[in-house]
Every structure is written in C-alpha cells, then in structure tokens.
C-alpha cells in the first residue's frame, strides 16, 4: 500500500516528542481505511505531504479528486477541513467544518470549462 508506506516514512522521522505526530498519522490511517471500506481503490490514492493551499482558513487535511482524462493540473474537485474557521467567524460552539468545490463542467463534460 503506497499511502501506508508514505505514512510509515513520515512516522519514521519523528523524534522523542512524537505523540502529536503519531496521533495525526493514526487519524490518516483511519481515513484511508474508511475510504477503502467505502470502495475507493487504495492503489488510486496518493499521499503528498507537500500538498497545500494558499487559503489560510484550511487547518486540516486537504484533498483533490482527479481524473486521468483531465491531466494532472485539472482536478475535478478540491477541498479540505477548516475546523477553526467557524470560531474565527464568531461561532460560540466548537464545530468541525469541511468543504469542497466541484467543477461540474469537468465532472460531466470530459473536462470542458
């Protein structure tokens, strides 16, 4: 499993104060297991520790959904977690948040804009 191997490599970098990293890696392993249980083929999942967004409100994992027919630079959908955003906007109760954007023209018309 390529994603598990990548997580193992990241975890091997941990120093003596590894508990936070171990917890984050365990969260990723649970997410991957859930996606596989839901029918996502593990061989199609790529973990990229350098992947990021220029939007400051994302504070958790990020994702993109890609199609080989569209090429590497044209995701069909993209999103992530932004659990801290509701509080920054004035929410008084702690809540999780996740969102994504889907490009219908790409999803349904083979990549047309």
Jmol script that loads the backbone (N, CA, C; Angstrom):
load data "model"
ATOM      1  N   UNK A   1       0.833  -1.198   0.000  1.00  0.00           N
ATOM      2  CA  UNK A   1       0.000   0.000   0.000  1.00  0.00           C
ATOM      3  C   UNK A   1       0.871   1.253   0.000  1.00  0.00           C
ATOM      4  N   UNK A   2       0.836   1.996  -1.058  1.00  0.00           N
ATOM      5  CA  UNK A   2       1.648   3.206  -1.169  1.00  0.00           C
ATOM      6  C   UNK A   2       1.325   4.237  -0.098  1.00  0.00           C
ATOM      7  N   UNK A   3       0.036   4.531   0.195  1.00  0.00           N
ATOM      8  CA  UNK A   3      -0.234   5.516   1.253  1.00  0.00           C
ATOM      9  C   UNK A   3       0.290   5.072   2.621  1.00  0.00           C
ATOM     10  N   UNK A   4       0.141   3.798   2.945  1.00  0.00           N
ATOM     11  CA  UNK A   4       0.656   3.314   4.233  1.00  0.00           C
ATOM     12  C   UNK A   4       2.173   3.417   4.293  1.00  0.00           C
ATOM     13  N   UNK A   5       2.844   3.121   3.183  1.00  0.00           N
ATOM     14  CA  UNK A   5       4.302   3.237   3.149  1.00  0.00           C
ATOM     15  C   UNK A   5       4.723   4.687   3.347  1.00  0.00           C
ATOM     16  N   UNK A   6       3.999   5.609   2.747  1.00  0.00           N
ATOM     17  CA  UNK A   6       4.312   7.032   2.918  1.00  0.00           C
ATOM     18  C   UNK A   6       4.113   7.455   4.372  1.00  0.00           C
ATOM     19  N   UNK A   7       3.044   6.989   4.986  1.00  0.00           N
ATOM     20  CA  UNK A   7       2.800   7.324   6.394  1.00  0.00           C
ATOM     21  C   UNK A   7       3.879   6.723   7.280  1.00  0.00           C
ATOM     22  N   UNK A   8       4.303   5.497   6.975  1.00  0.00           N
ATOM     23  CA  UNK A   8       5.386   4.876   7.743  1.00  0.00           C
ATOM     24  C   UNK A   8       6.665   5.706   7.637  1.00  0.00           C
ATOM     25  N   UNK A   9       6.971   6.198   6.428  1.00  0.00           N
ATOM     26  CA  UNK A   9       8.180   7.002   6.218  1.00  0.00           C
ATOM     27  C   UNK A   9       8.109   8.307   6.997  1.00  0.00           C
ATOM     28  N   UNK A  10       6.945   8.945   7.001  1.00  0.00           N
ATOM     29  CA  UNK A  10       6.777  10.184   7.765  1.00  0.00           C
ATOM     30  C   UNK A  10       6.927   9.908   9.254  1.00  0.00           C
ATOM     31  N   UNK A  11       6.318   8.836   9.716  1.00  0.00           N
ATOM     32  CA  UNK A  11       6.367   8.492  11.137  1.00  0.00           C
ATOM     33  C   UNK A  11       7.797   8.167  11.575  1.00  0.00           C
ATOM     34  N   UNK A  12       8.606   7.617  10.668  1.00  0.00           N
ATOM     35  CA  UNK A  12       9.987   7.279  10.998  1.00  0.00           C
ATOM     36  C   UNK A  12      10.828   8.528  11.271  1.00  0.00           C
ATOM     37  N   UNK A  13      10.365   9.697  10.825  1.00  0.00           N
ATOM     38  CA  UNK A  13      11.091  10.940  11.044  1.00  0.00           C
ATOM     39  C   UNK A  13      10.882  11.516  12.441  1.00  0.00           C
ATOM     40  N   UNK A  14       9.932  10.970  13.174  1.00  0.00           N
ATOM     41  CA  UNK A  14       9.566  11.531  14.483  1.00  0.00           C
ATOM     42  C   UNK A  14      10.723  11.434  15.471  1.00  0.00           C
ATOM     43  N   UNK A  15      10.823  12.453  16.271  1.00  0.00           N
ATOM     44  CA  UNK A  15      11.833  12.489  17.319  1.00  0.00           C
ATOM     45  C   UNK A  15      11.240  12.017  18.644  1.00  0.00           C
ATOM     46  N   UNK A  16      11.827  12.450  19.733  1.00  0.00           N
ATOM     47  CA  UNK A  16      11.387  11.980  21.054  1.00  0.00           C
ATOM     48  C   UNK A  16       9.988  12.468  21.454  1.00  0.00           C
ATOM     49  N   UNK A  17       9.548  13.593  20.948  1.00  0.00           N
ATOM     50  CA  UNK A  17       8.217  14.109  21.277  1.00  0.00           C
ATOM     51  C   UNK A  17       7.241  13.764  20.152  1.00  0.00           C
ATOM     52  N   UNK A  18       7.094  12.488  19.912  1.00  0.00           N
ATOM     53  CA  UNK A  18       6.386  12.006  18.738  1.00  0.00           C
ATOM     54  C   UNK A  18       4.883  11.841  18.906  1.00  0.00           C
ATOM     55  N   UNK A  19       4.357  12.015  20.094  1.00  0.00           N
ATOM     56  CA  UNK A  19       2.930  11.750  20.337  1.00  0.00           C
ATOM     57  C   UNK A  19       2.005  12.536  19.392  1.00  0.00           C
ATOM     58  N   UNK A  20       2.208  13.836  19.175  1.00  0.00           N
ATOM     59  CA  UNK A  20       1.307  14.549  18.249  1.00  0.00           C
ATOM     60  C   UNK A  20       1.365  14.003  16.819  1.00  0.00           C
ATOM     61  N   UNK A  21       2.572  13.689  16.358  1.00  0.00           N
ATOM     62  CA  UNK A  21       2.698  13.133  15.016  1.00  0.00           C
ATOM     63  C   UNK A  21       2.045  11.755  14.936  1.00  0.00           C
ATOM     64  N   UNK A  22       2.277  10.923  15.950  1.00  0.00           N
ATOM     65  CA  UNK A  22       1.647   9.598  15.966  1.00  0.00           C
ATOM     66  C   UNK A  22       0.125   9.710  15.916  1.00  0.00           C
ATOM     67  N   UNK A  23      -0.441  10.677  16.641  1.00  0.00           N
ATOM     68  CA  UNK A  23      -1.898  10.867  16.629  1.00  0.00           C
ATOM     69  C   UNK A  23      -2.379  11.302  15.245  1.00  0.00           C
ATOM     70  N   UNK A  24      -1.646  12.197  14.605  1.00  0.00           N
ATOM     71  CA  UNK A  24      -2.022  12.642  13.266  1.00  0.00           C
ATOM     72  C   UNK A  24      -1.934  11.500  12.266  1.00  0.00           C
ATOM     73  N   UNK A  25      -0.882  10.708  12.347  1.00  0.00           N
ATOM     74  CA  UNK A  25      -0.718   9.563  11.441  1.00  0.00           C
ATOM     75  C   UNK A  25      -1.841   8.557  11.660  1.00  0.00           C
ATOM     76  N   UNK A  26      -2.201   8.317  12.903  1.00  0.00           N
ATOM     77  CA  UNK A  26      -3.305   7.387  13.185  1.00  0.00           C
ATOM     78  C   UNK A  26      -4.611   7.899  12.575  1.00  0.00           C
ATOM     79  N   UNK A  27      -4.831   9.202  12.650  1.00  0.00           N
ATOM     80  CA  UNK A  27      -6.012   9.782  12.006  1.00  0.00           C
ATOM     81  C   UNK A  27      -6.019   9.536  10.509  1.00  0.00           C
ATOM     82  N   UNK A  28      -4.849   9.698   9.877  1.00  0.00           N
ATOM     83  CA  UNK A  28      -4.758   9.441   8.437  1.00  0.00           C
ATOM     84  C   UNK A  28      -5.019   7.974   8.127  1.00  0.00           C
ATOM     85  N   UNK A  29      -4.488   7.080   8.951  1.00  0.00           N
ATOM     86  CA  UNK A  29      -4.714   5.646   8.716  1.00  0.00           C
ATOM     87  C   UNK A  29      -6.210   5.314   8.808  1.00  0.00           C
ATOM     88  N   UNK A  30      -6.899   5.926   9.753  1.00  0.00           N
ATOM     89  CA  UNK A  30      -8.345   5.705   9.885  1.00  0.00           C
ATOM     90  C   UNK A  30      -9.093   6.247   8.674  1.00  0.00           C
ATOM     91  N   UNK A  31      -8.704   7.434   8.188  1.00  0.00           N
ATOM     92  CA  UNK A  31      -9.353   7.993   6.997  1.00  0.00           C
ATOM     93  C   UNK A  31      -9.150   7.097   5.783  1.00  0.00           C
ATOM     94  N   UNK A  32      -7.916   6.639   5.604  1.00  0.00           N
ATOM     95  CA  UNK A  32      -7.625   5.752   4.475  1.00  0.00           C
ATOM     96  C   UNK A  32      -8.435   4.470   4.571  1.00  0.00           C
ATOM     97  N   UNK A  33      -8.494   3.883   5.770  1.00  0.00           N
ATOM     98  CA  UNK A  33      -9.271   2.650   5.954  1.00  0.00           C
ATOM     99  C   UNK A  33     -10.743   2.891   5.647  1.00  0.00           C
ATOM    100  N   UNK A  34     -11.270   4.037   6.050  1.00  0.00           N
ATOM    101  CA  UNK A  34     -12.666   4.364   5.763  1.00  0.00           C
ATOM    102  C   UNK A  34     -12.918   4.535   4.272  1.00  0.00           C
ATOM    103  N   UNK A  35     -11.969   5.162   3.580  1.00  0.00           N
ATOM    104  CA  UNK A  35     -12.144   5.332   2.133  1.00  0.00           C
ATOM    105  C   UNK A  35     -12.096   3.979   1.426  1.00  0.00           C
ATOM    106  N   UNK A  36     -11.177   3.117   1.843  1.00  0.00           N
ATOM    107  CA  UNK A  36     -11.083   1.788   1.236  1.00  0.00           C
ATOM    108  C   UNK A  36     -12.349   0.992   1.536  1.00  0.00           C
ATOM    109  N   UNK A  37     -12.846   1.071   2.773  1.00  0.00           N
ATOM    110  CA  UNK A  37     -14.091   0.374   3.130  1.00  0.00           C
ATOM    111  C   UNK A  37     -15.270   0.890   2.301  1.00  0.00           C
ATOM    112  N   UNK A  38     -15.204   2.150   1.897  1.00  0.00           N
ATOM    113  CA  UNK A  38     -16.257   2.738   1.074  1.00  0.00           C
ATOM    114  C   UNK A  38     -16.091   2.459  -0.417  1.00  0.00           C
ATOM    115  N   UNK A  39     -15.051   1.721  -0.782  1.00  0.00           N
ATOM    116  CA  UNK A  39     -14.889   1.321  -2.167  1.00  0.00           C
ATOM    117  C   UNK A  39     -13.844   2.074  -2.971  1.00  0.00           C
ATOM    118  N   UNK A  40     -13.111   2.991  -2.334  1.00  0.00           N
ATOM    119  CA  UNK A  40     -12.058   3.712  -3.056  1.00  0.00           C
ATOM    120  C   UNK A  40     -10.861   2.765  -3.209  1.00  0.00           C
ATOM    121  N   UNK A  41     -10.378   2.549  -4.424  1.00  0.00           N
ATOM    122  CA  UNK A  41      -9.228   1.644  -4.605  1.00  0.00           C
ATOM    123  C   UNK A  41      -7.955   2.255  -4.029  1.00  0.00           C
ATOM    124  N   UNK A  42      -7.321   1.553  -3.099  1.00  0.00           N
ATOM    125  CA  UNK A  42      -6.135   2.067  -2.401  1.00  0.00           C
ATOM    126  C   UNK A  42      -5.017   2.420  -3.378  1.00  0.00           C
ATOM    127  N   UNK A  43      -4.919   1.689  -4.493  1.00  0.00           N
ATOM    128  CA  UNK A  43      -3.847   1.961  -5.445  1.00  0.00           C
ATOM    129  C   UNK A  43      -4.048   3.288  -6.184  1.00  0.00           C
ATOM    130  N   UNK A  44      -5.225   3.878  -6.063  1.00  0.00           N
ATOM    131  CA  UNK A  44      -5.505   5.165  -6.709  1.00  0.00           C
ATOM    132  C   UNK A  44      -5.312   6.346  -5.768  1.00  0.00           C
ATOM    133  N   UNK A  45      -5.008   6.082  -4.511  1.00  0.00           N
ATOM    134  CA  UNK A  45      -4.825   7.147  -3.521  1.00  0.00           C
ATOM    135  C   UNK A  45      -3.343   7.494  -3.442  1.00  0.00           C
ATOM    136  N   UNK A  46      -3.042   8.796  -3.521  1.00  0.00           N
ATOM    137  CA  UNK A  46      -1.671   9.265  -3.353  1.00  0.00           C
ATOM    138  C   UNK A  46      -1.630  10.238  -2.186  1.00  0.00           C
ATOM    139  N   UNK A  47      -0.672  10.028  -1.317  1.00  0.00           N
ATOM    140  CA  UNK A  47      -0.448  10.938  -0.195  1.00  0.00           C
ATOM    141  C   UNK A  47       0.708  11.852  -0.570  1.00  0.00           C
ATOM    142  N   UNK A  48       0.485  13.156  -0.473  1.00  0.00           N
ATOM    143  CA  UNK A  48       1.511  14.128  -0.812  1.00  0.00           C
ATOM    144  C   UNK A  48       1.656  15.080   0.372  1.00  0.00           C
ATOM    145  N   UNK A  49       2.684  14.868   1.164  1.00  0.00           N
ATOM    146  CA  UNK A  49       2.882  15.682   2.366  1.00  0.00           C
ATOM    147  C   UNK A  49       3.197  17.137   2.039  1.00  0.00           C
ATOM    148  N   UNK A  50       3.608  17.430   0.817  1.00  0.00           N
ATOM    149  CA  UNK A  50       3.934  18.794   0.421  1.00  0.00           C
ATOM    150  C   UNK A  50       2.737  19.540  -0.166  1.00  0.00           C
ATOM    151  N   UNK A  51       1.629  18.866  -0.344  1.00  0.00           N
ATOM    152  CA  UNK A  51       0.439  19.478  -0.942  1.00  0.00           C
ATOM    153  C   UNK A  51      -0.148  20.497   0.021  1.00  0.00           C
ATOM    154  N   UNK A  52      -0.520  21.644  -0.472  1.00  0.00           N
ATOM    155  CA  UNK A  52      -1.103  22.665   0.380  1.00  0.00           C
ATOM    156  C   UNK A  52      -1.940  23.637  -0.433  1.00  0.00           C
ATOM    157  N   UNK A  53      -2.584  24.541   0.248  1.00  0.00           N
ATOM    158  CA  UNK A  53      -3.419  25.565  -0.374  1.00  0.00           C
ATOM    159  C   UNK A  53      -2.963  26.933   0.123  1.00  0.00           C
ATOM    160  N   UNK A  54      -3.242  27.935  -0.651  1.00  0.00           N
ATOM    161  CA  UNK A  54      -2.878  29.306  -0.287  1.00  0.00           C
ATOM    162  C   UNK A  54      -3.944  29.978   0.568  1.00  0.00           C
ATOM    163  N   UNK A  55      -4.970  29.243   0.960  1.00  0.00           N
ATOM    164  CA  UNK A  55      -6.052  29.805   1.772  1.00  0.00           C
ATOM    165  C   UNK A  55      -5.779  29.533   3.241  1.00  0.00           C
ATOM    166  N   UNK A  56      -5.709  30.579   4.054  1.00  0.00           N
ATOM    167  CA  UNK A  56      -5.355  30.443   5.451  1.00  0.00           C
ATOM    168  C   UNK A  56      -6.402  29.776   6.325  1.00  0.00           C
ATOM    169  N   UNK A  57      -7.617  29.602   5.833  1.00  0.00           N
ATOM    170  CA  UNK A  57      -8.651  29.023   6.682  1.00  0.00           C
ATOM    171  C   UNK A  57      -8.576  27.503   6.740  1.00  0.00           C
ATOM    172  N   UNK A  58      -7.846  26.860   5.840  1.00  0.00           N
ATOM    173  CA  UNK A  58      -7.678  25.408   5.944  1.00  0.00           C
ATOM    174  C   UNK A  58      -6.724  25.092   7.082  1.00  0.00           C
ATOM    175  N   UNK A  59      -7.129  24.214   7.979  1.00  0.00           N
ATOM    176  CA  UNK A  59      -6.263  23.849   9.097  1.00  0.00           C
ATOM    177  C   UNK A  59      -6.231  22.344   9.329  1.00  0.00           C
ATOM    178  N   UNK A  60      -6.696  21.580   8.393  1.00  0.00           N
ATOM    179  CA  UNK A  60      -6.673  20.123   8.490  1.00  0.00           C
ATOM    180  C   UNK A  60      -6.244  19.541   7.159  1.00  0.00           C
ATOM    181  N   UNK A  61      -6.666  18.314   6.918  1.00  0.00           N
ATOM    182  CA  UNK A  61      -6.247  17.679   5.675  1.00  0.00           C
ATOM    183  C   UNK A  61      -6.927  18.319   4.464  1.00  0.00           C
ATOM    184  N   UNK A  62      -6.251  18.240   3.351  1.00  0.00           N
ATOM    185  CA  UNK A  62      -6.733  18.772   2.080  1.00  0.00           C
ATOM    186  C   UNK A  62      -6.853  17.616   1.097  1.00  0.00           C
ATOM    187  N   UNK A  63      -7.685  17.781   0.084  1.00  0.00           N
ATOM    188  CA  UNK A  63      -7.821  16.723  -0.905  1.00  0.00           C
ATOM    189  C   UNK A  63      -8.152  17.298  -2.266  1.00  0.00           C
ATOM    190  N   UNK A  64      -7.860  16.511  -3.279  1.00  0.00           N
ATOM    191  CA  UNK A  64      -8.280  16.787  -4.641  1.00  0.00           C
ATOM    192  C   UNK A  64      -8.761  15.487  -5.248  1.00  0.00           C
ATOM    193  N   UNK A  65      -9.738  15.572  -6.116  1.00  0.00           N
ATOM    194  CA  UNK A  65     -10.228  14.429  -6.874  1.00  0.00           C
ATOM    195  C   UNK A  65      -9.817  14.689  -8.315  1.00  0.00           C
ATOM    196  N   UNK A  66      -9.076  13.745  -8.868  1.00  0.00           N
ATOM    197  CA  UNK A  66      -8.546  13.922 -10.223  1.00  0.00           C
ATOM    198  C   UNK A  66      -9.030  12.815 -11.136  1.00  0.00           C
ATOM    199  N   UNK A  67      -8.990  13.101 -12.409  1.00  0.00           N
ATOM    200  CA  UNK A  67      -9.321  12.127 -13.443  1.00  0.00           C
ATOM    201  C   UNK A  67      -8.152  12.054 -14.408  1.00  0.00           C
ATOM    202  N   UNK A  68      -7.730  10.848 -14.758  1.00  0.00           N
ATOM    203  CA  UNK A  68      -6.633  10.688 -15.717  1.00  0.00           C
ATOM    204  C   UNK A  68      -6.974  11.355 -17.042  1.00  0.00           C
ATOM    205  N   UNK A  69      -8.252  11.413 -17.390  1.00  0.00           N
ATOM    206  CA  UNK A  69      -8.676  12.013 -18.653  1.00  0.00           C
ATOM    207  C   UNK A  69      -8.441  13.524 -18.689  1.00  0.00           C
ATOM    208  N   UNK A  70      -8.333  14.153 -17.526  1.00  0.00           N
ATOM    209  CA  UNK A  70      -8.190  15.612 -17.473  1.00  0.00           C
ATOM    210  C   UNK A  70      -6.753  16.077 -17.281  1.00  0.00           C
ATOM    211  N   UNK A  71      -5.874  15.202 -16.895  1.00  0.00           N
ATOM    212  CA  UNK A  71      -4.483  15.586 -16.665  1.00  0.00           C
ATOM    213  C   UNK A  71      -4.247  16.029 -15.235  1.00  0.00           C
ATOM    214  N   UNK A  72      -2.967  16.161 -14.904  1.00  0.00           N
ATOM    215  CA  UNK A  72      -2.551  16.447 -13.529  1.00  0.00           C
ATOM    216  C   UNK A  72      -2.946  17.826 -13.013  1.00  0.00           C
ATOM    217  N   UNK A  73      -3.086  18.790 -13.861  1.00  0.00           N
ATOM    218  CA  UNK A  73      -3.331  20.160 -13.406  1.00  0.00           C
ATOM    219  C   UNK A  73      -4.802  20.561 -13.407  1.00  0.00           C
ATOM    220  N   UNK A  74      -5.704  19.608 -13.609  1.00  0.00           N
ATOM    221  CA  UNK A  74      -7.122  19.956 -13.697  1.00  0.00           C
ATOM    222  C   UNK A  74      -7.971  19.061 -12.790  1.00  0.00           C
ATOM    223  N   UNK A  75      -7.976  19.306 -11.487  1.00  0.00           N
ATOM    224  CA  UNK A  75      -8.796  18.483 -10.602  1.00  0.00           C
ATOM    225  C   UNK A  75     -10.290  18.671 -10.867  1.00  0.00           C
ATOM    226  N   UNK A  76     -11.031  17.605 -10.646  1.00  0.00           N
ATOM    227  CA  UNK A  76     -12.493  17.653 -10.775  1.00  0.00           C
ATOM    228  C   UNK A  76     -13.096  18.310  -9.540  1.00  0.00           C
ATOM    229  N   UNK A  77     -12.498  18.050  -8.387  1.00  0.00           N
ATOM    230  CA  UNK A  77     -12.981  18.619  -7.122  1.00  0.00           C
ATOM    231  C   UNK A  77     -11.789  18.833  -6.200  1.00  0.00           C
ATOM    232  N   UNK A  78     -11.941  19.769  -5.259  1.00  0.00           N
ATOM    233  CA  UNK A  78     -10.883  20.044  -4.292  1.00  0.00           C
ATOM    234  C   UNK A  78     -11.515  20.612  -3.031  1.00  0.00           C
ATOM    235  N   UNK A  79     -10.885  20.340  -1.897  1.00  0.00           N
ATOM    236  CA  UNK A  79     -11.415  20.870  -0.645  1.00  0.00           C
ATOM    237  C   UNK A  79     -10.554  20.487   0.535  1.00  0.00           C
ATOM    238  N   UNK A  80     -11.123  20.610   1.716  1.00  0.00           N
ATOM    239  CA  UNK A  80     -10.386  20.265   2.921  1.00  0.00           C
ATOM    240  C   UNK A  80     -11.147  20.630   4.179  1.00  0.00           C
ATOM    241  N   UNK A  81     -10.451  20.479   5.302  1.00  0.00           N
ATOM    242  CA  UNK A  81     -11.016  20.786   6.615  1.00  0.00           C
ATOM    243  C   UNK A  81     -10.610  22.187   7.024  1.00  0.00           C
ATOM    244  N   UNK A  82     -11.527  22.856   7.688  1.00  0.00           N
ATOM    245  CA  UNK A  82     -11.236  24.182   8.238  1.00  0.00           C
ATOM    246  C   UNK A  82     -11.993  24.327   9.563  1.00  0.00           C
ATOM    247  N   UNK A  83     -11.593  23.495  10.504  1.00  0.00           N
ATOM    248  CA  UNK A  83     -12.279  23.428  11.795  1.00  0.00           C
ATOM    249  C   UNK A  83     -12.204  24.727  12.594  1.00  0.00           C
ATOM    250  N   UNK A  84     -11.165  25.510  12.436  1.00  0.00           N
ATOM    251  CA  UNK A  84     -11.031  26.753  13.191  1.00  0.00           C
ATOM    252  C   UNK A  84     -11.819  27.919  12.615  1.00  0.00           C
ATOM    253  N   UNK A  85     -12.269  27.810  11.383  1.00  0.00           N
ATOM    254  CA  UNK A  85     -12.937  28.938  10.735  1.00  0.00           C
ATOM    255  C   UNK A  85     -14.235  29.367  11.420  1.00  0.00           C
ATOM    256  N   UNK A  86     -15.120  28.448  11.818  1.00  0.00           N
ATOM    257  CA  UNK A  86     -16.356  28.910  12.472  1.00  0.00           C
ATOM    258  C   UNK A  86     -16.089  29.788  13.703  1.00  0.00           C
ATOM    259  N   UNK A  87     -15.118  29.403  14.526  1.00  0.00           N
ATOM    260  CA  UNK A  87     -14.793  30.212  15.713  1.00  0.00           C
ATOM    261  C   UNK A  87     -14.233  31.577  15.303  1.00  0.00           C
ATOM    262  N   UNK A  88     -13.418  31.607  14.248  1.00  0.00           N
ATOM    263  CA  UNK A  88     -12.869  32.876  13.769  1.00  0.00           C
ATOM    264  C   UNK A  88     -13.963  33.788  13.235  1.00  0.00           C
ATOM    265  N   UNK A  89     -15.076  33.197  12.826  1.00  0.00           N
ATOM    266  CA  UNK A  89     -16.200  33.993  12.315  1.00  0.00           C
ATOM    267  C   UNK A  89     -17.236  34.294  13.396  1.00  0.00           C
ATOM    268  N   UNK A  90     -16.957  33.868  14.649  1.00  0.00           N
ATOM    269  CA  UNK A  90     -17.824  34.224  15.752  1.00  0.00           C
ATOM    270  C   UNK A  90     -18.670  33.108  16.329  1.00  0.00           C
ATOM    271  N   UNK A  91     -18.541  31.879  15.828  1.00  0.00           N
ATOM    272  CA  UNK A  91     -19.317  30.766  16.383  1.00  0.00           C
ATOM    273  C   UNK A  91     -18.940  30.565  17.846  1.00  0.00           C
ATOM    274  N   UNK A  92     -19.939  30.337  18.674  1.00  0.00           N
ATOM    275  CA  UNK A  92     -19.681  30.161  20.103  1.00  0.00           C
ATOM    276  C   UNK A  92     -19.520  28.713  20.498  1.00  0.00           C
ATOM    277  N   UNK A  93     -19.917  27.800  19.651  1.00  0.00           N
ATOM    278  CA  UNK A  93     -19.743  26.385  19.945  1.00  0.00           C
ATOM    279  C   UNK A  93     -18.693  25.807  19.001  1.00  0.00           C
ATOM    280  N   UNK A  94     -17.909  24.889  19.537  1.00  0.00           N
ATOM    281  CA  UNK A  94     -16.873  24.249  18.725  1.00  0.00           C
ATOM    282  C   UNK A  94     -17.537  23.283  17.747  1.00  0.00           C
ATOM    283  N   UNK A  95     -17.187  23.401  16.513  1.00  0.00           N
ATOM    284  CA  UNK A  95     -17.762  22.543  15.495  1.00  0.00           C
ATOM    285  C   UNK A  95     -16.711  22.240  14.439  1.00  0.00           C
ATOM    286  N   UNK A  96     -16.838  21.113  13.791  1.00  0.00           N
ATOM    287  CA  UNK A  96     -15.954  20.770  12.693  1.00  0.00           C
ATOM    288  C   UNK A  96     -16.506  21.336  11.399  1.00  0.00           C
ATOM    289  N   UNK A  97     -15.632  21.492  10.420  1.00  0.00           N
ATOM    290  CA  UNK A  97     -16.079  22.008   9.137  1.00  0.00           C
ATOM    291  C   UNK A  97     -15.239  21.388   8.023  1.00  0.00           C
ATOM    292  N   UNK A  98     -15.902  21.024   6.969  1.00  0.00           N
ATOM    293  CA  UNK A  98     -15.230  20.509   5.781  1.00  0.00           C
ATOM    294  C   UNK A  98     -16.002  21.006   4.571  1.00  0.00           C
ATOM    295  N   UNK A  99     -15.306  21.263   3.511  1.00  0.00           N
ATOM    296  CA  UNK A  99     -15.987  21.726   2.311  1.00  0.00           C
ATOM    297  C   UNK A  99     -15.195  21.367   1.077  1.00  0.00           C
ATOM    298  N   UNK A 100     -15.861  21.459  -0.036  1.00  0.00           N
ATOM    299  CA  UNK A 100     -15.171  21.223  -1.295  1.00  0.00           C
ATOM    300  C   UNK A 100     -15.873  21.971  -2.414  1.00  0.00           C
ATOM    301  N   UNK A 101     -15.172  22.093  -3.500  1.00  0.00           N
ATOM    302  CA  UNK A 101     -15.683  22.723  -4.695  1.00  0.00           C
ATOM    303  C   UNK A 101     -15.611  21.671  -5.795  1.00  0.00           C
ATOM    304  N   UNK A 102     -16.712  21.502  -6.521  1.00  0.00           N
ATOM    305  CA  UNK A 102     -16.756  20.572  -7.643  1.00  0.00           C
ATOM    306  C   UNK A 102     -16.916  21.383  -8.920  1.00  0.00           C
ATOM    307  N   UNK A 103     -16.170  21.033  -9.913  1.00  0.00           N
ATOM    308  CA  UNK A 103     -16.267  21.706 -11.216  1.00  0.00           C
ATOM    309  C   UNK A 103     -17.151  20.848 -12.116  1.00  0.00           C
ATOM    310  N   UNK A 104     -18.448  21.152 -12.166  1.00  0.00           N
ATOM    311  CA  UNK A 104     -19.379  20.309 -12.927  1.00  0.00           C
ATOM    312  C   UNK A 104     -18.996  20.140 -14.393  1.00  0.00           C
ATOM    313  N   UNK A 105     -18.473  21.180 -15.016  1.00  0.00           N
ATOM    314  CA  UNK A 105     -18.103  21.065 -16.430  1.00  0.00           C
ATOM    315  C   UNK A 105     -17.026  20.003 -16.612  1.00  0.00           C
ATOM    316  N   UNK A 106     -16.098  19.937 -15.668  1.00  0.00           N
ATOM    317  CA  UNK A 106     -15.060  18.916 -15.744  1.00  0.00           C
ATOM    318  C   UNK A 106     -15.625  17.536 -15.405  1.00  0.00           C
ATOM    319  N   UNK A 107     -16.488  17.478 -14.426  1.00  0.00           N
ATOM    320  CA  UNK A 107     -17.024  16.196 -13.985  1.00  0.00           C
ATOM    321  C   UNK A 107     -17.932  15.560 -15.026  1.00  0.00           C
ATOM    322  N   UNK A 108     -18.715  16.363 -15.719  1.00  0.00           N
ATOM    323  CA  UNK A 108     -19.743  15.827 -16.611  1.00  0.00           C
ATOM    324  C   UNK A 108     -19.440  15.959 -18.096  1.00  0.00           C
ATOM    325  N   UNK A 109     -18.562  16.854 -18.469  1.00  0.00           N
ATOM    326  CA  UNK A 109     -18.358  17.094 -19.899  1.00  0.00           C
ATOM    327  C   UNK A 109     -16.946  16.726 -20.358  1.00  0.00           C
ATOM    328  N   UNK A 110     -16.280  15.889 -19.588  1.00  0.00           N
ATOM    329  CA  UNK A 110     -14.964  15.446 -20.002  1.00  0.00           C
ATOM    330  C   UNK A 110     -13.902  16.523 -19.948  1.00  0.00           C
ATOM    331  N   UNK A 111     -14.080  17.501 -19.077  1.00  0.00           N
ATOM    332  CA  UNK A 111     -13.039  18.487 -18.864  1.00  0.00           C
ATOM    333  C   UNK A 111     -13.309  19.849 -19.469  1.00  0.00           C
ATOM    334  N   UNK A 112     -14.464  20.089 -20.066  1.00  0.00           N
ATOM    335  CA  UNK A 112     -14.746  21.419 -20.612  1.00  0.00           C
ATOM    336  C   UNK A 112     -14.868  22.440 -19.503  1.00  0.00           C
ATOM    337  N   UNK A 113     -14.417  23.625 -19.741  1.00  0.00           N
ATOM    338  CA  UNK A 113     -14.522  24.702 -18.731  1.00  0.00           C
ATOM    339  C   UNK A 113     -15.870  25.351 -18.771  1.00  0.00           C
TER     340      UNK A 113
END
end "model"
wireframe off; spacefill off
backbone 0.3
color backbone group
